Amino acid sequence: MPGGRSLFRWLYLIGLGIIAVSLPTSYFGMSLGQFWVLGAWLLEGLQRRDLGHRFSMGFTTPAVLAFLGYLALHAIGLLWTENMGWGLDLCRILLPILLLGIVLSTSDPLSPKELRT
């Protein structure tokens, strides 16, 4: 691979690029990028045989715990809501944020060169 990066790193960076380009314009592109990043993360975890460690590490990161708490507050609030459809839709919208938080917190950080390009 060019630059010594693994195939999984390239897939991860392509997925992040899709998310960045689609952020202001396309719901479909955002969903595609999120699934792409999640797929690259899962494939890398399966190849390295550390998927269980990644999940356990992901749920102990303070940022992920904050997102999880925020989602839990909404889920608990569903007990008192009068509009269950809207509440479930809000939880559905917040779920990708939790998944991206887990994936981004357990992946290697972007290097300055990767941030510039």
Biopython code that builds the backbone (N, CA, C, O; Angstrom):
import numpy as np
from Bio.PDB.StructureBuilder import StructureBuilder

atoms = [
    (1, "MET", "N", (0.837, -1.185, 0.000)),
    (1, "MET", "CA", (0.000, 0.000, 0.000)),
    (1, "MET", "C", (0.883, 1.250, 0.000)),
    (1, "MET", "O", (1.960, 1.236, 0.597)),
    (2, "PRO", "N", (0.455, 2.314, -0.650)),
    (2, "PRO", "CA", (1.236, 3.544, -0.663)),
    (2, "PRO", "C", (1.387, 4.121, 0.738)),
    (2, "PRO", "O", (0.435, 4.152, 1.518)),
    (3, "GLY", "N", (2.584, 4.571, 1.043)),
    (3, "GLY", "CA", (2.821, 5.215, 2.336)),
    (3, "GLY", "C", (2.873, 4.243, 3.491)),
    (3, "GLY", "O", (2.980, 4.676, 4.639)),
    (4, "GLY", "N", (2.801, 2.949, 3.240)),
    (4, "GLY", "CA", (2.884, 1.965, 4.308)),
    (4, "GLY", "C", (1.606, 1.792, 5.116)),
    (4, "GLY", "O", (1.630, 1.137, 6.157)),
    (5, "ARG", "N", (0.513, 2.350, 4.673)),
    (5, "ARG", "CA", (-0.753, 2.197, 5.401)),
    (5, "ARG", "C", (-1.435, 0.901, 4.984)),
    (5, "ARG", "O", (-1.276, 0.431, 3.857)),
    (6, "SER", "N", (-2.179, 0.348, 5.892)),
    (6, "SER", "CA", (-2.893, -0.890, 5.578)),
    (6, "SER", "C", (-4.146, -0.584, 4.758)),
    (6, "SER", "O", (-4.604, 0.556, 4.681)),
    (7, "LEU", "N", (-4.671, -1.620, 4.161)),
    (7, "LEU", "CA", (-5.903, -1.495, 3.384)),
    (7, "LEU", "C", (-7.035, -0.975, 4.261)),
    (7, "LEU", "O", (-7.845, -0.162, 3.816)),
    (8, "PHE", "N", (-7.093, -1.441, 5.504)),
    (8, "PHE", "CA", (-8.168, -1.032, 6.400)),
    (8, "PHE", "C", (-8.074, 0.454, 6.731)),
    (8, "PHE", "O", (-9.094, 1.129, 6.871)),
    (9, "ARG", "N", (-6.848, 0.960, 6.856)),
    (9, "ARG", "CA", (-6.678, 2.392, 7.135)),
    (9, "ARG", "C", (-7.182, 3.212, 5.953)),
    (9, "ARG", "O", (-7.846, 4.233, 6.134)),
    (10, "TRP", "N", (-6.861, 2.757, 4.733)),
    (10, "TRP", "CA", (-7.346, 3.456, 3.551)),
    (10, "TRP", "C", (-8.870, 3.422, 3.478)),
    (10, "TRP", "O", (-9.496, 4.435, 3.167)),
    (11, "LEU", "N", (-9.467, 2.279, 3.760)),
    (11, "LEU", "CA", (-10.930, 2.188, 3.757)),
    (11, "LEU", "C", (-11.534, 3.125, 4.792)),
    (11, "LEU", "O", (-12.541, 3.783, 4.528)),
    (12, "TYR", "N", (-10.922, 3.187, 5.969)),
    (12, "TYR", "CA", (-11.375, 4.067, 7.046)),
    (12, "TYR", "C", (-11.299, 5.530, 6.604)),
    (12, "TYR", "O", (-12.240, 6.295, 6.816)),
    (13, "LEU", "N", (-10.178, 5.915, 5.991)),
    (13, "LEU", "CA", (-10.009, 7.299, 5.545)),
    (13, "LEU", "C", (-10.975, 7.647, 4.422)),
    (13, "LEU", "O", (-11.486, 8.765, 4.374)),
    (14, "ILE", "N", (-11.232, 6.710, 3.524)),
    (14, "ILE", "CA", (-12.208, 6.949, 2.456)),
    (14, "ILE", "C", (-13.596, 7.163, 3.056)),
    (14, "ILE", "O", (-14.328, 8.055, 2.628)),
    (15, "GLY", "N", (-13.958, 6.355, 4.037)),
    (15, "GLY", "CA", (-15.254, 6.523, 4.699)),
    (15, "GLY", "C", (-15.372, 7.869, 5.393)),
    (15, "GLY", "O", (-16.415, 8.519, 5.313)),
    (16, "LEU", "N", (-14.309, 8.294, 6.075)),
    (16, "LEU", "CA", (-14.333, 9.615, 6.711)),
    (16, "LEU", "C", (-14.444, 10.722, 5.668)),
    (16, "LEU", "O", (-15.114, 11.729, 5.894)),
    (17, "GLY", "N", (-13.784, 10.533, 4.524)),
    (17, "GLY", "CA", (-13.897, 11.509, 3.442)),
    (17, "GLY", "C", (-15.310, 11.589, 2.896)),
    (17, "GLY", "O", (-15.809, 12.679, 2.617)),
    (18, "ILE", "N", (-15.959, 10.444, 2.743)),
    (18, "ILE", "CA", (-17.350, 10.424, 2.272)),
    (18, "ILE", "C", (-18.240, 11.174, 3.259)),
    (18, "ILE", "O", (-19.117, 11.937, 2.853)),
    (19, "ILE", "N", (-18.016, 10.960, 4.546)),
    (19, "ILE", "CA", (-18.809, 11.664, 5.561)),
    (19, "ILE", "C", (-18.564, 13.163, 5.476)),
    (19, "ILE", "O", (-19.511, 13.948, 5.527)),
    (20, "ALA", "N", (-17.299, 13.569, 5.346)),
    (20, "ALA", "CA", (-16.970, 14.998, 5.309)),
    (20, "ALA", "C", (-17.576, 15.686, 4.089)),
    (20, "ALA", "O", (-18.091, 16.799, 4.196)),
    (21, "VAL", "N", (-17.517, 15.035, 2.939)),
    (21, "VAL", "CA", (-18.065, 15.628, 1.718)),
    (21, "VAL", "C", (-19.591, 15.660, 1.766)),
    (21, "VAL", "O", (-20.207, 16.610, 1.282)),
    (22, "SER", "N", (-20.200, 14.634, 2.344)),
    (22, "SER", "CA", (-21.660, 14.524, 2.351)),
    (22, "SER", "C", (-22.325, 15.300, 3.474)),
    (22, "SER", "O", (-23.538, 15.507, 3.450)),
    (23, "LEU", "N", (-21.557, 15.726, 4.444)),
    (23, "LEU", "CA", (-22.134, 16.375, 5.626)),
    (23, "LEU", "C", (-23.087, 17.519, 5.275)),
    (23, "LEU", "O", (-24.199, 17.548, 5.802)),
    (24, "PRO", "N", (-22.705, 18.460, 4.412)),
    (24, "PRO", "CA", (-23.643, 19.557, 4.151)),
    (24, "PRO", "C", (-24.685, 19.263, 3.083)),
    (24, "PRO", "O", (-25.601, 20.062, 2.887)),
    (25, "THR", "N", (-24.567, 18.125, 2.380)),
    (25, "THR", "CA", (-25.419, 17.973, 1.208)),
    (25, "THR", "C", (-26.306, 16.738, 1.162)),
    (25, "THR", "O", (-27.394, 16.808, 0.591)),
    (26, "SER", "N", (-25.897, 15.617, 1.732)),
    (26, "SER", "CA", (-26.578, 14.370, 1.399)),
    (26, "SER", "C", (-26.767, 13.457, 2.603)),
    (26, "SER", "O", (-25.796, 13.061, 3.248)),
    (27, "TYR", "N", (-28.019, 13.124, 2.903)),
    (27, "TYR", "CA", (-28.303, 12.132, 3.939)),
    (27, "TYR", "C", (-27.800, 10.753, 3.506)),
    (27, "TYR", "O", (-27.242, 10.004, 4.308)),
    (28, "PHE", "N", (-28.008, 10.431, 2.226)),
    (28, "PHE", "CA", (-27.564, 9.132, 1.727)),
    (28, "PHE", "C", (-26.046, 8.998, 1.832)),
    (28, "PHE", "O", (-25.539, 7.958, 2.252)),
    (29, "GLY", "N", (-25.328, 10.044, 1.453)),
    (29, "GLY", "CA", (-23.872, 10.012, 1.539)),
    (29, "GLY", "C", (-23.387, 9.865, 2.970)),
    (29, "GLY", "O", (-22.413, 9.162, 3.238)),
    (30, "MET", "N", (-24.074, 10.533, 3.885)),
    (30, "MET", "CA", (-23.709, 10.398, 5.299)),
    (30, "MET", "C", (-23.909, 8.962, 5.765)),
    (30, "MET", "O", (-23.046, 8.399, 6.437)),
    (31, "SER", "N", (-25.033, 8.375, 5.413)),
    (31, "SER", "CA", (-25.296, 6.985, 5.802)),
    (31, "SER", "C", (-24.285, 6.042, 5.165)),
    (31, "SER", "O", (-23.781, 5.130, 5.819)),
    (32, "LEU", "N", (-23.993, 6.261, 3.900)),
    (32, "LEU", "CA", (-23.012, 5.434, 3.210)),
    (32, "LEU", "C", (-21.647, 5.537, 3.892)),
    (32, "LEU", "O", (-20.987, 4.522, 4.117)),
    (33, "GLY", "N", (-21.225, 6.754, 4.218)),
    (33, "GLY", "CA", (-19.944, 6.949, 4.889)),
    (33, "GLY", "C", (-19.902, 6.301, 6.262)),
    (33, "GLY", "O", (-18.885, 5.724, 6.648)),
    (34, "GLN", "N", (-20.996, 6.392, 6.997)),
    (34, "GLN", "CA", (-21.043, 5.774, 8.327)),
    (34, "GLN", "C", (-20.939, 4.256, 8.227)),
    (34, "GLN", "O", (-20.201, 3.633, 8.990)),
    (35, "PHE", "N", (-21.672, 3.656, 7.292)),
    (35, "PHE", "CA", (-21.581, 2.207, 7.111)),
    (35, "PHE", "C", (-20.194, 1.806, 6.607)),
    (35, "PHE", "O", (-19.673, 0.757, 6.985)),
    (36, "TRP", "N", (-19.602, 2.638, 5.759)),
    (36, "TRP", "CA", (-18.265, 2.363, 5.232)),
    (36, "TRP", "C", (-17.244, 2.340, 6.370)),
    (36, "TRP", "O", (-16.440, 1.414, 6.471)),
    (37, "VAL", "N", (-17.281, 3.365, 7.226)),
    (37, "VAL", "CA", (-16.346, 3.442, 8.354)),
    (37, "VAL", "C", (-16.582, 2.275, 9.311)),
    (37, "VAL", "O", (-15.628, 1.648, 9.771)),
    (38, "LEU", "N", (-17.834, 1.982, 9.610)),
    (38, "LEU", "CA", (-18.146, 0.865, 10.500)),
    (38, "LEU", "C", (-17.676, -0.463, 9.901)),
    (38, "LEU", "O", (-17.141, -1.313, 10.613)),
    (39, "GLY", "N", (-17.874, -0.638, 8.598)),
    (39, "GLY", "CA", (-17.418, -1.858, 7.938)),
    (39, "GLY", "C", (-15.906, -2.006, 7.975)),
    (39, "GLY", "O", (-15.397, -3.094, 8.241)),
    (40, "ALA", "N", (-15.178, -0.919, 7.710)),
    (40, "ALA", "CA", (-13.712, -0.968, 7.764)),
    (40, "ALA", "C", (-13.242, -1.284, 9.174)),
    (40, "ALA", "O", (-12.286, -2.036, 9.360)),
    (41, "TRP", "N", (-13.911, -0.713, 10.165)),
    (41, "TRP", "CA", (-13.555, -0.951, 11.569)),
    (41, "TRP", "C", (-13.797, -2.409, 11.952)),
    (41, "TRP", "O", (-12.967, -3.028, 12.618)),
    (42, "LEU", "N", (-14.937, -2.952, 11.530)),
    (42, "LEU", "CA", (-15.250, -4.353, 11.824)),
    (42, "LEU", "C", (-14.288, -5.306, 11.115)),
    (42, "LEU", "O", (-13.816, -6.272, 11.713)),
    (43, "LEU", "N", (-13.995, -5.033, 9.834)),
    (43, "LEU", "CA", (-13.073, -5.890, 9.095)),
    (43, "LEU", "C", (-11.678, -5.875, 9.710)),
    (43, "LEU", "O", (-11.028, -6.914, 9.816)),
    (44, "GLU", "N", (-11.224, -4.693, 10.114)),
    (44, "GLU", "CA", (-9.907, -4.608, 10.748)),
    (44, "GLU", "C", (-9.898, -5.356, 12.076)),
    (44, "GLU", "O", (-8.924, -6.035, 12.399)),
    (45, "GLY", "N", (-10.964, -5.237, 12.836)),
    (45, "GLY", "CA", (-11.057, -5.954, 14.103)),
    (45, "GLY", "C", (-11.079, -7.460, 13.914)),
    (45, "GLY", "O", (-10.464, -8.196, 14.686)),
    (46, "LEU", "N", (-11.787, -7.922, 12.886)),
    (46, "LEU", "CA", (-11.815, -9.358, 12.598)),
    (46, "LEU", "C", (-10.449, -9.852, 12.134)),
    (46, "LEU", "O", (-10.015, -10.939, 12.516)),
    (47, "GLN", "N", (-9.771, -9.053, 11.309)),
    (47, "GLN", "CA", (-8.469, -9.460, 10.801)),
    (47, "GLN", "C", (-7.429, -9.494, 11.921)),
    (47, "GLN", "O", (-6.584, -10.389, 11.960)),
    (48, "ARG", "N", (-7.491, -8.527, 12.824)),
    (48, "ARG", "CA", (-6.545, -8.481, 13.948)),
    (48, "ARG", "C", (-6.971, -9.386, 15.103)),
    (48, "ARG", "O", (-6.200, -9.615, 16.035)),
    (49, "ARG", "N", (-8.186, -9.892, 15.039)),
    (49, "ARG", "CA", (-8.766, -10.742, 16.090)),
    (49, "ARG", "C", (-8.839, -10.015, 17.439)),
    (49, "ARG", "O", (-8.579, -10.604, 18.488)),
    (50, "ASP", "N", (-9.192, -8.741, 17.395)),
    (50, "ASP", "CA", (-9.339, -7.976, 18.638)),
    (50, "ASP", "C", (-10.667, -7.220, 18.690)),
    (50, "ASP", "O", (-10.760, -6.157, 19.303)),
    (51, "LEU", "N", (-11.685, -7.774, 18.047)),
    (51, "LEU", "CA", (-12.982, -7.100, 17.986)),
    (51, "LEU", "C", (-13.613, -6.972, 19.365)),
    (51, "LEU", "O", (-14.173, -5.925, 19.691)),
    (52, "GLY", "N", (-13.532, -8.014, 20.174)),
    (52, "GLY", "CA", (-14.080, -7.944, 21.532)),
    (52, "GLY", "C", (-13.371, -6.895, 22.368)),
    (52, "GLY", "O", (-14.004, -6.175, 23.140)),
    (53, "HIS", "N", (-12.064, -6.810, 22.215)),
    (53, "HIS", "CA", (-11.296, -5.794, 22.944)),
    (53, "HIS", "C", (-11.697, -4.399, 22.491)),
    (53, "HIS", "O", (-11.789, -3.483, 23.308)),
    (54, "ARG", "N", (-11.937, -4.228, 21.191)),
    (54, "ARG", "CA", (-12.346, -2.918, 20.676)),
    (54, "ARG", "C", (-13.689, -2.489, 21.275)),
    (54, "ARG", "O", (-13.857, -1.336, 21.672)),
    (55, "PHE", "N", (-14.648, -3.429, 21.336)),
    (55, "PHE", "CA", (-15.946, -3.090, 21.913)),
    (55, "PHE", "C", (-15.817, -2.736, 23.387)),
    (55, "PHE", "O", (-16.401, -1.754, 23.844)),
    (56, "SER", "N", (-15.056, -3.529, 24.133)),
    (56, "SER", "CA", (-14.907, -3.234, 25.567)),
    (56, "SER", "C", (-14.157, -1.930, 25.775)),
    (56, "SER", "O", (-14.485, -1.174, 26.690)),
    (57, "MET", "N", (-13.160, -1.648, 24.948)),
    (57, "MET", "CA", (-12.427, -0.392, 25.055)),
    (57, "MET", "C", (-13.328, 0.785, 24.666)),
    (57, "MET", "O", (-13.236, 1.867, 25.246)),
    (58, "GLY", "N", (-14.196, 0.561, 23.682)),
    (58, "GLY", "CA", (-15.080, 1.624, 23.227)),
    (58, "GLY", "C", (-16.080, 2.061, 24.276)),
    (58, "GLY", "O", (-16.435, 3.237, 24.339)),
    (59, "PHE", "N", (-16.541, 1.132, 25.101)),
    (59, "PHE", "CA", (-17.537, 1.482, 26.109)),
    (59, "PHE", "C", (-16.923, 1.962, 27.412)),
    (59, "PHE", "O", (-17.651, 2.220, 28.370)),
    (60, "THR", "N", (-15.605, 2.089, 27.474)),
    (60, "THR", "CA", (-14.962, 2.648, 28.663)),
    (60, "THR", "C", (-14.356, 4.016, 28.392)),
    (60, "THR", "O", (-13.809, 4.638, 29.303)),
    (61, "THR", "N", (-14.444, 4.490, 27.167)),
    (61, "THR", "CA", (-13.936, 5.810, 26.816)),
    (61, "THR", "C", (-14.897, 6.868, 27.351)),
    (61, "THR", "O", (-16.107, 6.740, 27.166)),
    (62, "PRO", "N", (-14.385, 7.917, 28.013)),
    (62, "PRO", "CA", (-15.278, 8.930, 28.594)),
    (62, "PRO", "C", (-16.215, 9.588, 27.579)),
    (62, "PRO", "O", (-17.378, 9.839, 27.894)),
    (63, "ALA", "N", (-15.734, 9.869, 26.382)),
    (63, "ALA", "CA", (-16.601, 10.510, 25.386)),
    (63, "ALA", "C", (-17.754, 9.593, 24.991)),
    (63, "ALA", "O", (-18.887, 10.051, 24.842)),
    (64, "VAL", "N", (-17.480, 8.319, 24.824)),
    (64, "VAL", "CA", (-18.533, 7.369, 24.456)),
    (64, "VAL", "C", (-19.518, 7.210, 25.603)),
    (64, "VAL", "O", (-20.723, 7.104, 25.378)),
    (65, "LEU", "N", (-19.016, 7.194, 26.825)),
    (65, "LEU", "CA", (-19.914, 7.101, 27.979)),
    (65, "LEU", "C", (-20.825, 8.324, 28.065)),
    (65, "LEU", "O", (-21.983, 8.204, 28.466)),
    (66, "ALA", "N", (-20.312, 9.501, 27.690)),
    (66, "ALA", "CA", (-21.153, 10.701, 27.676)),
    (66, "ALA", "C", (-22.262, 10.562, 26.633)),
    (66, "ALA", "O", (-23.419, 10.874, 26.916)),
    (67, "PHE", "N", (-21.918, 10.097, 25.429)),
    (67, "PHE", "CA", (-22.934, 9.875, 24.398)),
    (67, "PHE", "C", (-23.936, 8.815, 24.830)),
    (67, "PHE", "O", (-25.135, 8.951, 24.590)),
    (68, "LEU", "N", (-23.441, 7.763, 25.465)),
    (68, "LEU", "CA", (-24.313, 6.693, 25.942)),
    (68, "LEU", "C", (-25.270, 7.212, 27.014)),
    (68, "LEU", "O", (-26.445, 6.844, 27.033)),
    (69, "GLY", "N", (-24.768, 8.061, 27.901)),
    (69, "GLY", "CA", (-25.627, 8.667, 28.919)),
    (69, "GLY", "C", (-26.689, 9.559, 28.301)),
    (69, "GLY", "O", (-27.839, 9.563, 28.741)),
    (70, "TYR", "N", (-26.301, 10.320, 27.272)),
    (70, "TYR", "CA", (-27.244, 11.191, 26.576)),
    (70, "TYR", "C", (-28.343, 10.366, 25.908)),
    (70, "TYR", "O", (-29.520, 10.722, 25.972)),
    (71, "LEU", "N", (-27.955, 9.268, 25.270)),
    (71, "LEU", "CA", (-28.940, 8.384, 24.647)),
    (71, "LEU", "C", (-29.809, 7.712, 25.703)),
    (71, "LEU", "O", (-31.005, 7.518, 25.486)),
    (72, "ALA", "N", (-29.221, 7.353, 26.845)),
    (72, "ALA", "CA", (-29.982, 6.722, 27.927)),
    (72, "ALA", "C", (-31.018, 7.689, 28.499)),
    (72, "ALA", "O", (-32.127, 7.279, 28.843)),
    (73, "LEU", "N", (-30.662, 8.970, 28.601)),
    (73, "LEU", "CA", (-31.636, 9.961, 29.073)),
    (73, "LEU", "C", (-32.851, 10.025, 28.150)),
    (73, "LEU", "O", (-33.990, 10.112, 28.608)),
    (74, "HIS", "N", (-32.591, 9.981, 26.847)),
    (74, "HIS", "CA", (-33.713, 9.991, 25.902)),
    (74, "HIS", "C", (-34.538, 8.713, 26.018)),
    (74, "HIS", "O", (-35.767, 8.757, 25.955)),
    (75, "ALA", "N", (-33.873, 7.588, 26.185)),
    (75, "ALA", "CA", (-34.596, 6.314, 26.316)),
    (75, "ALA", "C", (-35.439, 6.292, 27.590)),
    (75, "ALA", "O", (-36.570, 5.806, 27.575)),
    (76, "ILE", "N", (-34.902, 6.811, 28.684)),
    (76, "ILE", "CA", (-35.669, 6.886, 29.936)),
    (76, "ILE", "C", (-36.833, 7.856, 29.785)),
    (76, "ILE", "O", (-37.919, 7.622, 30.316)),
    (77, "GLY", "N", (-36.603, 8.943, 29.062)),
    (77, "GLY", "CA", (-37.661, 9.917, 28.825)),
    (77, "GLY", "C", (-38.828, 9.353, 28.041)),
    (77, "GLY", "O", (-39.930, 9.899, 28.093)),
    (78, "LEU", "N", (-38.603, 8.264, 27.311)),
    (78, "LEU", "CA", (-39.698, 7.635, 26.571)),
    (78, "LEU", "C", (-40.774, 7.091, 27.499)),
    (78, "LEU", "O", (-41.915, 6.895, 27.079)),
    (79, "LEU", "N", (-40.422, 6.844, 28.753)),
    (79, "LEU", "CA", (-41.416, 6.343, 29.704)),
    (79, "LEU", "C", (-42.499, 7.383, 29.995)),
    (79, "LEU", "O", (-43.621, 7.025, 30.354)),
    (80, "TRP", "N", (-42.164, 8.678, 29.840)),
    (80, "TRP", "CA", (-43.112, 9.738, 30.182)),
    (80, "TRP", "C", (-43.594, 10.529, 28.974)),
    (80, "TRP", "O", (-44.283, 11.537, 29.130)),
    (81, "THR", "N", (-43.242, 10.088, 27.784)),
    (81, "THR", "CA", (-43.605, 10.872, 26.616)),
    (81, "THR", "C", (-45.058, 10.625, 26.203)),
    (81, "THR", "O", (-45.616, 9.551, 26.425)),
    (82, "GLU", "N", (-45.638, 11.639, 25.606)),
    (82, "GLU", "CA", (-46.972, 11.503, 25.034)),
    (82, "GLU", "C", (-46.889, 11.195, 23.541)),
    (82, "GLU", "O", (-47.866, 10.746, 22.940)),
    (83, "ASN", "N", (-45.731, 11.435, 22.950)),
    (83, "ASN", "CA", (-45.543, 11.210, 21.521)),
    (83, "ASN", "C", (-44.431, 10.178, 21.331)),
    (83, "ASN", "O", (-43.280, 10.538, 21.081)),
    (84, "MET", "N", (-44.772, 8.918, 21.447)),
    (84, "MET", "CA", (-43.793, 7.833, 21.386)),
    (84, "MET", "C", (-43.111, 7.762, 20.019)),
    (84, "MET", "O", (-41.925, 7.442, 19.938)),
    (85, "GLY", "N", (-43.838, 8.052, 18.958)),
    (85, "GLY", "CA", (-43.255, 8.005, 17.614)),
    (85, "GLY", "C", (-42.102, 8.975, 17.464)),
    (85, "GLY", "O", (-41.049, 8.620, 16.934)),
    (86, "TRP", "N", (-42.297, 10.203, 17.931)),
    (86, "TRP", "CA", (-41.245, 11.209, 17.849)),
    (86, "TRP", "C", (-40.062, 10.825, 18.733)),
    (86, "TRP", "O", (-38.911, 11.008, 18.337)),
    (87, "GLY", "N", (-40.330, 10.299, 19.914)),
    (87, "GLY", "CA", (-39.256, 9.904, 20.823)),
    (87, "GLY", "C", (-38.416, 8.767, 20.264)),
    (87, "GLY", "O", (-37.189, 8.793, 20.369)),
    (88, "LEU", "N", (-39.060, 7.771, 19.674)),
    (88, "LEU", "CA", (-38.320, 6.665, 19.063)),
    (88, "LEU", "C", (-37.539, 7.136, 17.842)),
    (88, "LEU", "O", (-36.434, 6.658, 17.585)),
    (89, "ASP", "N", (-38.113, 8.071, 17.089)),
    (89, "ASP", "CA", (-37.407, 8.621, 15.938)),
    (89, "ASP", "C", (-36.160, 9.377, 16.389)),
    (89, "ASP", "O", (-35.121, 9.303, 15.733)),
    (90, "LEU", "N", (-36.253, 10.097, 17.493)),
    (90, "LEU", "CA", (-35.098, 10.814, 18.026)),
    (90, "LEU", "C", (-34.009, 9.839, 18.463)),
    (90, "LEU", "O", (-32.827, 10.084, 18.223)),
    (91, "CYS", "N", (-34.391, 8.750, 19.095)),
    (91, "CYS", "CA", (-33.401, 7.723, 19.482)),
    (91, "CYS", "C", (-32.765, 7.092, 18.247)),
    (91, "CYS", "O", (-31.573, 6.786, 18.254)),
    (92, "ARG", "N", (-33.544, 6.896, 17.196)),
    (92, "ARG", "CA", (-33.006, 6.348, 15.947)),
    (92, "ARG", "C", (-31.990, 7.302, 15.325)),
    (92, "ARG", "O", (-30.982, 6.866, 14.769)),
    (93, "ILE", "N", (-32.256, 8.598, 15.420)),
    (93, "ILE", "CA", (-31.341, 9.593, 14.869)),
    (93, "ILE", "C", (-30.051, 9.657, 15.685)),
    (93, "ILE", "O", (-28.974, 9.867, 15.126)),
    (94, "LEU", "N", (-30.152, 9.479, 17.002)),
    (94, "LEU", "CA", (-28.973, 9.577, 17.867)),
    (94, "LEU", "C", (-28.105, 8.322, 17.856)),
    (94, "LEU", "O", (-26.938, 8.394, 18.241)),
    (95, "LEU", "N", (-28.626, 7.190, 17.433)),
    (95, "LEU", "CA", (-27.865, 5.940, 17.459)),
    (95, "LEU", "C", (-26.586, 5.982, 16.619)),
    (95, "LEU", "O", (-25.561, 5.488, 17.089)),
    (96, "PRO", "N", (-26.586, 6.546, 15.395)),
    (96, "PRO", "CA", (-25.322, 6.610, 14.644)),
    (96, "PRO", "C", (-24.249, 7.444, 15.347)),
    (96, "PRO", "O", (-23.058, 7.189, 15.167)),
    (97, "ILE", "N", (-24.648, 8.423, 16.133)),
    (97, "ILE", "CA", (-23.667, 9.217, 16.869)),
    (97, "ILE", "C", (-22.944, 8.336, 17.874)),
    (97, "ILE", "O", (-21.730, 8.449, 18.043)),
    (98, "LEU", "N", (-23.674, 7.470, 18.532)),
    (98, "LEU", "CA", (-23.054, 6.543, 19.482)),
    (98, "LEU", "C", (-22.110, 5.588, 18.765)),
    (98, "LEU", "O", (-20.990, 5.362, 19.222)),
    (99, "LEU", "N", (-22.557, 5.024, 17.643)),
    (99, "LEU", "CA", (-21.716, 4.082, 16.902)),
    (99, "LEU", "C", (-20.457, 4.758, 16.375)),
    (99, "LEU", "O", (-19.368, 4.193, 16.468)),
    (100, "LEU", "N", (-20.594, 5.961, 15.824)),
    (100, "LEU", "CA", (-19.412, 6.671, 15.346)),
    (100, "LEU", "C", (-18.487, 7.026, 16.499)),
    (100, "LEU", "O", (-17.266, 7.008, 16.339)),
    (101, "GLY", "N", (-19.045, 7.347, 17.647)),
    (101, "GLY", "CA", (-18.205, 7.633, 18.812)),
    (101, "GLY", "C", (-17.368, 6.435, 19.211)),
    (101, "GLY", "O", (-16.190, 6.577, 19.538)),
    (102, "ILE", "N", (-17.970, 5.254, 19.185)),
    (102, "ILE", "CA", (-17.230, 4.029, 19.520)),
    (102, "ILE", "C", (-16.146, 3.766, 18.484)),
    (102, "ILE", "O", (-15.005, 3.466, 18.836)),
    (103, "VAL", "N", (-16.500, 3.878, 17.214)),
    (103, "VAL", "CA", (-15.535, 3.593, 16.150)),
    (103, "VAL", "C", (-14.386, 4.598, 16.179)),
    (103, "VAL", "O", (-13.221, 4.206, 16.107)),
    (104, "LEU", "N", (-14.700, 5.879, 16.282)),
    (104, "LEU", "CA", (-13.648, 6.897, 16.254)),
    (104, "LEU", "C", (-12.773, 6.854, 17.496)),
    (104, "LEU", "O", (-11.579, 7.145, 17.416)),
    (105, "SER", "N", (-13.337, 6.499, 18.635)),
    (105, "SER", "CA", (-12.531, 6.480, 19.855)),
    (105, "SER", "C", (-11.628, 5.257, 19.943)),
    (105, "SER", "O", (-10.626, 5.292, 20.657)),
    (106, "THR", "N", (-11.952, 4.182, 19.240)),
    (106, "THR", "CA", (-11.116, 2.981, 19.295)),
    (106, "THR", "C", (-10.198, 2.845, 18.089)),
    (106, "THR", "O", (-9.383, 1.924, 18.039)),
    (107, "SER", "N", (-10.313, 3.744, 17.120)),
    (107, "SER", "CA", (-9.417, 3.724, 15.965)),
    (107, "SER", "C", (-8.192, 4.575, 16.261)),
    (107, "SER", "O", (-8.205, 5.428, 17.148)),
    (108, "ASP", "N", (-7.134, 4.324, 15.496)),
    (108, "ASP", "CA", (-5.936, 5.147, 15.644)),
    (108, "ASP", "C", (-6.267, 6.581, 15.254)),
    (108, "ASP", "O", (-7.017, 6.797, 14.302)),
    (109, "PRO", "N", (-5.717, 7.577, 15.976)),
    (109, "PRO", "CA", (-6.001, 8.966, 15.625)),
    (109, "PRO", "C", (-5.415, 9.321, 14.258)),
    (109, "PRO", "O", (-4.452, 8.708, 13.798)),
    (110, "LEU", "N", (-6.013, 10.313, 13.630)),
    (110, "LEU", "CA", (-5.514, 10.767, 12.339)),
    (110, "LEU", "C", (-4.193, 11.502, 12.533)),
    (110, "LEU", "O", (-4.035, 12.290, 13.465)),
    (111, "SER", "N", (-3.257, 11.232, 11.643)),
    (111, "SER", "CA", (-1.969, 11.924, 11.706)),
    (111, "SER", "C", (-2.139, 13.331, 11.133)),
    (111, "SER", "O", (-3.112, 13.585, 10.422)),
    (112, "PRO", "N", (-1.210, 14.254, 11.428)),
    (112, "PRO", "CA", (-1.313, 15.597, 10.838)),
    (112, "PRO", "C", (-1.343, 15.564, 9.311)),
    (112, "PRO", "O", (-2.033, 16.369, 8.686)),
    (113, "LYS", "N", (-0.600, 14.640, 8.710)),
    (113, "LYS", "CA", (-0.609, 14.529, 7.249)),
    (113, "LYS", "C", (-1.979, 14.089, 6.751)),
    (113, "LYS", "O", (-2.459, 14.597, 5.738)),
    (114, "GLU", "N", (-2.614, 13.155, 7.448)),
    (114, "GLU", "CA", (-3.946, 12.693, 7.043)),
    (114, "GLU", "C", (-4.980, 13.795, 7.215)),
    (114, "GLU", "O", (-5.937, 13.866, 6.445)),
    (115, "LEU", "N", (-4.805, 14.644, 8.199)),
    (115, "LEU", "CA", (-5.741, 15.750, 8.395)),
    (115, "LEU", "C", (-5.608, 16.799, 7.297)),
    (115, "LEU", "O", (-6.598, 17.422, 6.913)),
    (116, "ARG", "N", (-4.408, 16.998, 6.795)),
    (116, "ARG", "CA", (-4.181, 18.007, 5.761)),
    (116, "ARG", "C", (-4.677, 17.562, 4.395)),
    (116, "ARG", "O", (-5.059, 18.397, 3.576)),
    (117, "THR", "N", (-4.677, 16.255, 4.135)),
    (117, "THR", "CA", (-5.017, 15.795, 2.785)),
    (117, "THR", "C", (-6.432, 15.335, 2.668)),
    (117, "THR", "O", (-6.860, 14.921, 1.591)),
]
sb = StructureBuilder()
sb.init_structure("model")
sb.init_model(0)
sb.init_chain("A")
sb.init_seg("    ")
for serial, (resi, resn, name, xyz) in enumerate(atoms, 1):
    if name == "N":
        sb.init_residue(resn, " ", resi, " ")
    sb.init_atom(name, np.array(xyz, "f"), 0.0, 1.0, " ", f" {name:<3s}", serial, name[0])
structure = sb.get_structure()
